[in-house]
Each structure stands twice: as structure tokens, then as C-alpha cells.
Amino acid sequence: MMENVLLIRYGELHLKGLNRPFFERKLIERIKSALSGMNAQVRREQGRIFVFGIDPSMNEQAVSNLKRVFGIHSVSPSVGVNKDWNTIKQAACSLMERALAANASSTFKVYSKRSDKQFELNSVAICRELGGYLLSRFPKLSVDVHSPDIQLCVEIRDMAYIYTEEVYCAGGMPVGTAGRGTLLISGGIDSPVAGWMMAKRGIELIAIHFASPPYTSQRAEQKVHSLLRQVAKYSGRIMLFVVPFTEIQELIKDNCPEEVFTLVMRRMMMRISQEIAIKEGCQALITGESVGQVASQTMPAIACTDAVTSMPVFRPLIGMDKDEVIAISRKIETFDISIQPYEDCCTVFTPKHPRTHPTIAGIEKAERGTEWDEPIKRAVEGTKVTVIKAFSKGD
């Protein structure tokens, strides 16, 4: 009997100690979610995760989904057969025929891992005997142990698992193993990348977007939905909080010096985001800021922004330049969405000459005399919540 199996390897989880089962359970949850609707049966064994029950015609889609699951190092579409030597040879021969379909003249190497020490041949013998058998069956094959065109692998476990392909995946840590974080997302290039990077470290995301109608349009909000759907392909579902921000922005325009408009705006955003984050059980705020990228992201400006928060603010892009961020945005397919020409509230009332070296005392003085608490309370109460999903089922 030959079964279709997806063999899944994980990376950093091997470094975990007594709490490793917790990380493995979280990873299995994400795998099941990614494979929802495919009849997947997931099993863990000796540093591997095996997926049974998927129809071979769905392998490509299944592997595509798994490539985006944080915590997975690589996936190999495999066949599982009984641990009978003749059966193993026949299965290996069948896989080699498929691998040679495009090019009959190729080099190859056999790799083996014998976890079942009761099996009749050790790893060296498996490689030697199976390599010799394949050479006898395919005269145009030749051996190259350093850079083979095809590497046929055999793992002897409860069954014999045989494969010729290893597809590298997202890596990182399973989402949900490092707490919850609140992503401030505007609709530009940076914030989706920041969210993706923190989700890769195991943080479950919620997102906050500030809308300022009529200065911003419904299309700008829909753009954020589209961006988060792309991020959710990696992170799983994301709760999006859309905060009405028009009243606060108009208060800033009417009551604060123009050169600090952006800084006061960001401080109000942080205050609102922290309130929502605390209610949702988050432990940190996440932004897409990078030192020196714009006037509000100088070190003094960042210090002024952080002064209104009591929880950590994670800035995973802090030392990256724009080209590096764009490269990641292309990889995760958010770039083309981010550059759509729908303005967000960060571009509303932008000062001509923003202050680049503000002081906390100076910003607090600019805010003094204006009642902020009630408008902030109304903004939080008026927040609209939507659940963003990447997959149609099971997320």
C-alpha cells in the first residue's frame, strides 16, 4: 500500500526544552487551519509532523498553504509504504520515474535516515543498495554526492517515507506562542511588513486603522482590508479595529502649532491604540517606523511618541532601509496593494515644516489647553470591528 503523505519539518522548535509540546500543539493548530477542507489528518512523531488523507491532486495547493505557516521549516510531498525492502525499492523507482520525466539524463544521490533501528539495513546500507538498484533500472542516471540534480530520501520510521523534493517554508515560530500584539496599520508599505515580521516571531495580531472621513475615503479602508488578508495568509485571522479619527485630527489642526501636527496625531493614536490593546489582552504595540525615514521618526520624535504609552512598542523595521522593506513587501505580496493611490489619515494636515528634534516638554505644552480625554473616549467607543481571514474555512 502506498499513501500520500506530507512530511513537515520544523526549525527553532527543536531548541525548546520542557515546553516544546506547547509549541508543537500550536503549530499543529495552524497546520490544520491552513489545510481546512482537505481531509487532512495530522500526526506528530519524533521531530516530524506528518499529514495524511490529502488527495494527491491537492498536494500543490496544500504545500502552497503550508509555505505560509510560521514555524514550518520545510515540507516534502512523500509516499508512505510498508517497511518491506522490495516495496521500498518499487516506490523509489516510481518516484524516480516522475523526477526524470523532464530530463532522463540526471545525477542523483540517495539519502537515508533510519529512526527504526530494528530495520534490516542501516542507513549506509540503504543508500548503497537502493542507489545500486536505481542505477540498474535507469542507465542514464549517474551518481553525484555533492550537487545532485535529484536527491531521493528514505526515512524509516513507523513506515518508510520516500520523497525527492524539499520545499522551504516561512520558518519562524508558530503564531500564538508569544502573546498578542496590536499593529497600527495605515495602508502604506511599512506597517504590513512590520506585522508580518512580528507574526513570524509567534505574536498573534490585532490591527488598528484610523479613518478620517471625509478626508480619507472608503477605498483607503478597503485597501487596509486587502493588506491584512495578505498578512493573514501567514498569521491567521486578524481582528481589525477601525477608529473614527476625524474629530481628533480637526482638534489638532485648530489648537496645535502646525510644525507638531504629526507628532501630536501619533501620540493620540498611541493613546487610543493602547486602550484597545489592553481591552483585547495585548502586551505590545507594533508600528512600521524606521529611524530617520520621515520627520516623525527621528529619535527625539519617537521618544515623544512613546512617552504617552506604558506598554512596549515594537518596531521591527527600525534599522532597515526602504529597499529592504520593499523586498519583503514584494515577497509577501503586499507591495502592489500598498502603492494604490488611496490616502490614509497620516497624510491629512501634513505640516510644511515638521519639527524633527522635538522635546517631550514642548509637545506636552502644545497639547495643553485642549480637552483630549472625551474625544479619545468617543473615538474608542465608535470603533468598528471586523475579522479579516485569509482562508475561507477553519481560521
C-alpha positions as CSV (number, residue, x, y, z in Angstrom):
1,M,0.0,0.0,0.0
2,M,1.3,3.5,-0.9
3,E,-0.1,6.5,1.0
4,N,0.2,10.2,0.0
5,V,1.9,12.0,2.9
6,L,3.2,15.5,3.5
7,L,6.3,15.3,5.7
8,I,6.8,18.6,7.7
9,R,10.0,19.7,9.4
10,Y,10.3,22.5,11.9
11,G,13.3,24.5,12.9
12,E,13.6,26.6,16.0
13,L,11.1,24.4,17.9
14,H,13.9,21.9,18.3
15,L,15.6,24.3,20.6
16,K,12.8,24.3,23.1
17,G,13.0,22.4,26.3
18,L,10.2,21.0,28.5
19,N,7.7,23.4,26.9
20,R,8.3,22.2,23.4
21,P,4.9,20.3,23.3
22,F,3.1,23.6,23.7
23,F,4.9,25.0,20.6
24,E,4.2,21.8,18.7
25,R,0.5,21.9,19.6
26,K,0.2,25.5,18.4
27,L,2.0,24.6,15.1
28,I,-0.4,21.7,14.6
29,E,-3.3,24.0,15.1
30,R,-2.0,26.3,12.4
31,I,-1.4,23.4,10.1
32,K,-4.9,22.2,10.5
33,S,-6.2,25.7,9.8
34,A,-4.2,26.0,6.7
35,L,-5.4,22.7,5.4
36,S,-9.0,23.1,6.3
37,G,-11.4,21.4,3.9
38,M,-8.7,19.0,2.6
39,N,-9.5,16.0,4.8
40,A,-6.1,16.4,6.5
41,Q,-5.1,14.0,9.3
42,V,-2.2,15.5,11.2
43,R,0.2,13.4,13.4
44,R,3.4,14.3,15.3
45,E,6.3,11.9,15.7
46,Q,10.0,12.2,16.6
47,G,10.6,15.8,15.5
48,R,8.4,15.5,12.4
49,I,4.8,16.2,11.6
50,F,3.0,14.0,9.1
51,V,-0.1,14.9,7.2
52,F,-2.2,12.0,5.8
53,G,-5.5,11.9,3.9
54,I,-5.0,14.6,1.3
55,D,-5.8,13.7,-2.2
56,P,-2.6,13.8,-4.4
57,S,-4.4,16.2,-6.8
58,M,-4.5,18.7,-3.9
59,N,-0.8,18.4,-2.9
60,E,0.2,21.6,-4.7
61,Q,-2.4,23.7,-3.0
62,A,-1.7,22.1,0.4
63,V,2.1,22.8,0.0
64,S,1.3,26.4,-1.1
65,N,-0.8,26.9,2.1
66,L,1.8,25.3,4.3
67,K,4.6,27.5,2.9
68,R,3.0,30.4,4.8
69,V,2.6,28.7,8.2
70,F,5.1,30.2,10.6
71,G,7.0,27.5,12.5
72,I,7.5,25.2,9.4
73,H,11.0,24.9,8.1
74,S,10.2,22.8,5.0
75,V,7.7,20.3,3.5
76,S,8.2,17.2,1.4
77,P,5.4,15.6,-0.6
78,S,6.1,11.9,0.1
79,V,4.8,8.4,-0.2
80,G,4.5,6.2,2.8
81,V,4.9,2.4,2.3
82,N,5.3,-0.7,4.4
83,K,8.8,-1.3,5.7
84,D,9.4,-4.1,3.2
85,W,12.6,-3.8,1.2
86,N,11.1,-4.8,-2.1
87,T,8.2,-2.4,-1.6
88,I,10.6,0.4,-0.8
89,K,12.6,-0.3,-4.0
90,Q,9.4,-0.2,-6.1
91,A,8.2,3.0,-4.5
92,A,11.7,4.6,-5.0
93,C,11.7,3.5,-8.6
94,S,8.2,5.1,-9.2
95,L,9.3,8.4,-7.7
96,M,12.5,8.4,-9.7
97,E,10.5,7.9,-12.9
98,R,8.4,11.0,-12.1
99,A,11.5,13.0,-11.2
100,L,13.1,12.0,-14.5
101,A,10.1,12.9,-16.6
102,A,11.5,16.2,-17.7
103,N,15.1,15.1,-18.1
104,A,16.1,11.4,-18.4
105,S,19.9,12.2,-18.1
106,S,20.4,13.4,-14.5
107,T,22.6,12.9,-11.5
108,F,21.3,11.6,-8.2
109,K,22.1,10.8,-4.6
110,V,20.3,8.6,-2.1
111,Y,19.9,9.9,1.5
112,S,18.5,7.8,4.3
113,K,17.5,8.2,7.9
114,R,16.8,5.1,10.0
115,S,14.8,6.0,13.1
116,D,13.6,2.4,13.5
117,K,16.8,0.7,14.5
118,Q,15.1,-2.7,14.1
119,F,15.0,-2.3,10.3
120,E,17.2,-4.9,8.5
121,L,19.5,-2.4,6.8
122,N,21.3,0.6,8.4
123,S,21.4,4.0,6.7
124,V,24.7,3.4,4.8
125,A,23.4,0.1,3.5
126,I,20.1,1.6,2.4
127,C,21.9,4.3,0.4
128,R,24.3,1.7,-1.1
129,E,21.7,-0.9,-2.0
130,L,19.0,1.5,-3.2
131,G,21.5,3.5,-5.2
132,G,22.7,0.4,-7.0
133,Y,19.2,-0.7,-7.7
134,L,18.2,2.7,-9.2
135,L,21.4,2.7,-11.4
136,S,20.5,-0.7,-12.7
137,R,16.9,0.4,-13.6
138,F,17.9,3.8,-15.1
139,P,21.0,3.5,-17.2
140,K,21.2,7.3,-17.9
141,L,21.4,8.1,-14.2
142,S,24.8,8.8,-12.6
143,V,25.8,9.5,-9.1
144,D,26.8,12.9,-7.7
145,V,27.0,13.0,-3.9
146,H,27.9,16.7,-3.8
147,S,25.5,18.5,-6.2
148,P,22.9,16.0,-7.5
149,D,20.0,17.0,-9.7
150,I,17.8,14.6,-7.7
151,Q,18.1,13.7,-4.1
152,L,16.0,10.7,-3.2
153,C,15.4,10.4,0.5
154,V,14.2,7.5,2.6
155,E,13.2,7.8,6.2
156,I,12.5,4.6,8.1
157,R,10.0,5.2,10.9
158,D,6.6,3.6,11.6
159,M,6.5,3.4,7.8
160,A,9.1,4.1,5.1
161,Y,8.7,7.6,3.8
162,I,10.2,8.3,0.4
163,Y,10.5,11.7,-1.4
164,T,12.6,13.7,-3.9
165,E,11.6,17.2,-3.0
166,E,12.0,19.6,-0.1
167,V,10.0,22.8,-0.3
168,Y,11.3,25.6,2.1
169,C,8.7,27.5,4.1
170,A,8.3,30.6,6.2
171,G,10.2,29.5,9.3
172,G,9.9,31.4,12.5
173,M,7.7,30.5,15.4
174,P,4.0,29.3,15.4
175,V,1.6,32.2,15.8
176,G,0.1,32.3,19.3
177,T,3.2,31.2,21.1
178,A,4.5,34.7,22.0
179,G,1.4,36.6,23.1
180,R,-0.7,39.2,21.3
181,G,0.3,42.4,19.8
182,T,-1.5,45.4,18.3
183,L,-0.4,46.5,14.8
184,L,-1.0,50.2,13.9
185,I,-1.7,49.9,10.1
186,S,-2.1,52.9,7.8
187,G,-2.1,51.4,4.3
188,G,1.4,52.1,3.3
189,I,4.3,49.8,2.6
190,D,5.8,49.5,6.1
191,S,3.1,48.5,8.5
192,P,2.0,45.3,6.8
193,V,5.7,44.2,6.7
194,A,6.1,45.0,10.4
195,G,3.0,42.9,11.2
196,W,4.3,40.0,9.2
197,M,7.7,40.2,10.9
198,M,6.2,40.1,14.4
199,A,3.8,37.3,13.5
200,K,6.8,35.3,12.3
201,R,8.1,35.5,15.9
202,G,4.9,33.9,17.2
203,I,2.8,37.0,18.0
204,E,-0.9,36.9,17.4
205,L,-2.0,40.1,15.7
206,I,-4.9,42.5,16.1
207,A,-4.8,45.6,13.9
208,I,-5.9,49.2,14.3
209,H,-6.6,51.6,11.4
210,F,-7.5,55.3,11.8
211,A,-10.1,56.6,9.4
212,S,-10.8,60.4,8.9
213,P,-13.8,60.8,6.6
214,P,-14.3,62.9,4.6
215,Y,-10.5,63.5,4.4
216,T,-10.0,59.7,3.8
217,S,-12.2,57.5,1.6
218,Q,-13.8,54.1,2.0
219,R,-11.3,52.8,-0.6
220,A,-8.5,53.6,1.8
221,E,-10.2,51.4,4.4
222,Q,-10.8,48.6,1.8
223,K,-7.1,48.8,0.9
224,V,-6.2,48.0,4.6
225,H,-8.6,45.0,4.4
226,S,-6.8,43.8,1.4
227,L,-3.4,44.2,3.0
228,L,-4.4,42.4,6.1
229,R,-5.8,39.5,4.1
230,Q,-2.3,39.0,2.7
231,V,-0.7,39.2,6.1
232,A,-3.4,36.8,7.4
233,K,-2.2,34.1,5.0
234,Y,0.7,33.8,7.3
235,S,-0.6,35.0,10.7
236,G,-4.1,33.6,10.7
237,R,-7.2,35.7,11.2
238,I,-6.8,39.3,12.4
239,M,-9.3,41.4,14.2
240,L,-9.3,44.9,12.6
241,F,-10.4,47.9,14.7
242,V,-11.3,51.0,12.5
243,V,-11.2,54.1,14.7
244,P,-13.0,57.3,13.7
245,F,-10.3,59.9,13.9
246,T,-11.7,63.0,12.2
247,E,-12.7,64.9,15.4
248,I,-9.3,64.5,16.9
249,Q,-7.5,65.5,13.7
250,E,-9.6,68.6,13.5
251,L,-8.9,69.4,17.1
252,I,-5.1,69.1,16.4
253,K,-5.4,71.4,13.4
254,D,-7.4,74.0,15.3
255,N,-5.4,74.0,18.5
256,C,-1.8,73.0,18.0
257,P,1.2,74.6,16.2
258,E,1.4,73.3,12.6
259,E,5.0,72.0,13.0
260,V,3.9,69.4,15.6
261,F,0.6,68.3,13.9
262,T,2.1,64.9,13.0
263,L,3.6,64.2,16.4
264,V,0.5,65.1,18.4
265,M,-1.5,63.0,16.0
266,R,0.8,60.0,16.6
267,R,0.6,60.5,20.3
268,M,-3.2,60.4,20.2
269,M,-3.1,57.3,18.0
270,M,-0.8,55.6,20.6
271,R,-3.2,56.5,23.4
272,I,-6.2,55.1,21.6
273,S,-4.3,52.0,20.5
274,Q,-3.1,51.3,24.0
275,E,-6.7,51.5,25.3
276,I,-7.9,49.0,22.7
277,A,-4.8,46.8,23.2
278,I,-5.3,46.5,26.9
279,K,-9.0,45.6,26.4
280,E,-8.0,42.9,23.9
281,G,-5.3,41.4,26.1
282,C,-2.3,42.5,24.0
283,Q,1.1,43.0,25.5
284,A,2.7,45.4,23.0
285,L,2.0,47.9,20.2
286,I,3.6,47.3,16.8
287,T,4.5,50.1,14.2
288,G,6.3,50.2,10.9
289,E,8.6,53.1,11.8
290,S,12.3,53.2,10.8
291,V,14.8,55.7,12.2
292,G,15.1,58.8,10.1
293,Q,12.7,57.7,7.4
294,V,10.4,60.8,7.9
295,A,10.4,63.8,10.3
296,S,8.2,62.0,12.8
297,Q,10.6,59.0,13.0
298,T,13.8,60.8,14.3
299,M,14.9,59.5,17.7
300,P,13.6,62.6,19.6
301,A,10.3,62.3,17.8
302,I,10.0,58.6,18.6
303,A,10.7,59.4,22.2
304,C,7.9,61.9,22.2
305,T,5.5,59.4,20.7
306,D,6.4,56.6,23.2
307,A,6.1,59.0,26.2
308,V,2.3,58.5,26.2
309,T,2.4,54.7,26.4
310,S,3.1,52.3,29.2
311,M,3.4,49.2,27.2
312,P,6.3,48.2,24.9
313,V,6.3,49.4,21.3
314,F,7.9,47.0,18.8
315,R,9.4,48.5,15.7
316,P,10.8,45.5,13.7
317,L,11.8,47.8,10.8
318,I,13.7,50.3,12.9
319,G,17.1,49.7,11.3
320,M,16.0,48.8,7.8
321,D,16.1,51.0,4.7
322,K,13.3,51.3,2.3
323,D,14.7,48.9,-0.3
324,E,14.9,46.2,2.3
325,V,11.3,46.8,3.4
326,I,10.1,46.8,-0.2
327,A,11.8,43.5,-0.9
328,I,9.8,41.9,2.0
329,S,6.6,43.5,0.8
330,R,7.1,42.0,-2.6
331,K,7.8,38.6,-1.1
332,I,4.5,38.6,0.9
333,E,2.6,40.3,-1.9
334,T,1.6,43.4,-0.1
335,F,3.6,45.9,-2.2
336,D,1.2,46.3,-5.2
337,I,-1.7,46.9,-2.7
338,S,0.3,49.4,-0.6
339,I,1.1,51.6,-3.6
340,Q,-2.6,52.0,-4.6
341,P,-3.3,55.8,-4.5
342,Y,-5.8,56.0,-1.7
343,E,-4.6,58.4,1.0
344,D,-4.7,57.5,4.7
345,C,-5.1,59.8,7.7
346,C,-1.4,60.2,8.2
347,T,-1.3,62.5,5.1
348,V,-4.1,64.7,6.4
349,F,-3.0,68.2,7.6
350,T,0.7,67.4,7.0
351,P,2.9,70.3,8.1
352,K,5.1,72.0,5.6
353,H,8.0,72.2,8.0
354,P,7.6,69.5,10.7
355,R,9.7,69.6,13.8
356,T,12.4,66.9,13.7
357,H,14.0,67.5,17.1
358,P,11.1,68.0,19.5
359,T,11.1,67.6,23.3
360,I,8.5,65.9,25.4
361,A,8.0,69.1,27.4
362,G,7.5,71.1,24.2
363,I,4.9,68.6,22.8
364,E,3.1,68.5,26.1
365,K,2.9,72.3,26.1
366,A,1.4,72.2,22.6
367,E,-1.3,69.8,23.8
368,R,-2.1,71.8,26.9
369,G,-5.3,73.7,26.9
370,T,-7.2,71.2,24.7
371,E,-9.6,68.6,26.1
372,W,-8.4,65.3,24.7
373,D,-9.9,62.7,27.0
374,E,-13.5,62.9,25.9
375,P,-12.7,62.9,22.1
376,I,-10.4,59.9,22.7
377,K,-13.2,58.1,24.6
378,R,-15.7,58.8,21.8
379,A,-13.2,57.5,19.2
380,V,-12.7,54.3,21.2
381,E,-16.4,53.8,21.6
382,G,-17.1,54.5,17.9
383,T,-14.6,51.9,16.8
384,K,-15.8,49.4,14.2
385,V,-14.5,45.8,14.4
386,T,-14.1,43.3,11.5
387,V,-12.5,39.9,11.4
388,I,-10.1,39.5,8.5
389,K,-9.5,35.9,7.2
390,A,-7.1,34.6,4.7
391,F,-8.8,31.2,4.2
392,S,-12.5,30.6,3.7
393,K,-12.8,27.9,6.3
394,G,-11.5,26.9,9.7
395,D,-9.4,30.0,10.5
